[in-house]
Amino acid sequence: MRNVEQVSSVKSELLDIFMSMEVAEHQQRQKSAALRNLRARRGIELHNEFKRLEQDLADLDDDLIQ
C-alpha cells in the first residue's frame, strides 16, 4: 500500500512539473509572438512615415518650382 502511495505521489509530482513546464513554454511563445508583432507593426509604421515624408518633400519641391 505504501509503495502505491509513493508511486502515485511521484506521478502526481511529475505531472505537476510537466504542466508547469508546458505553461512556461506557452507563456514564452506568447511573449515572443507579441514581440514579433510589435516589431512588425513598428516597421510598417516607419515605412509609412518614410512614404509620407517622401511625398511631403515631393510636394514641397513642386511648390518651390511653381
C-alpha positions in Angstrom: 0.0 0.0 0.0 2.8 2.4 0.9 4.5 1.8 -2.5 1.3 2.5 -4.3 1.0 5.8 -2.4 4.6 6.7 -3.2 4.3 5.9 -6.9 1.1 7.9 -7.0 2.7 10.8 -5.3 5.7 10.7 -7.7 3.4 10.5 -10.7 1.4 13.5 -9.4 4.6 15.5 -8.8 5.9 14.6 -12.3 2.7 15.7 -13.9 2.7 19.0 -12.0 6.3 19.6 -13.1 5.4 18.8 -16.7 2.4 21.0 -16.7 4.4 23.9 -15.2 7.0 23.5 -18.0 4.2 23.5 -20.6 2.7 26.6 -19.1 6.1 28.4 -19.0 6.8 27.4 -22.6 3.4 28.6 -23.7 3.9 31.9 -22.0 7.3 32.3 -23.6 5.8 31.6 -27.1 3.1 34.2 -26.4 5.7 36.8 -25.4 7.8 36.0 -28.5 4.8 36.3 -30.8 3.8 39.6 -29.2 7.3 41.0 -29.7 7.4 39.9 -33.3 4.0 41.5 -33.9 5.2 44.7 -32.2 8.4 44.8 -34.3 6.3 44.2 -37.5 3.8 47.0 -36.6 6.7 49.4 -35.8 8.3 48.5 -39.1 5.1 49.2 -41.0 4.6 52.5 -39.2 8.2 53.5 -40.0 7.7 52.6 -43.7 4.5 54.6 -43.9 6.2 57.6 -42.2 9.0 57.5 -44.8 6.5 57.3 -47.6 4.6 60.4 -46.1 7.9 62.3 -45.7 8.9 61.5 -49.3 5.5 62.7 -50.5 5.8 65.9 -48.4 9.2 66.6 -49.9 7.9 66.0 -53.4 5.0 68.3 -52.8 7.4 70.9 -51.4 9.6 70.6 -54.5 6.5 71.1 -56.6 5.5 74.2 -54.7 9.0 75.7 -55.0 9.1 75.1 -58.7 5.8 76.9 -59.3 
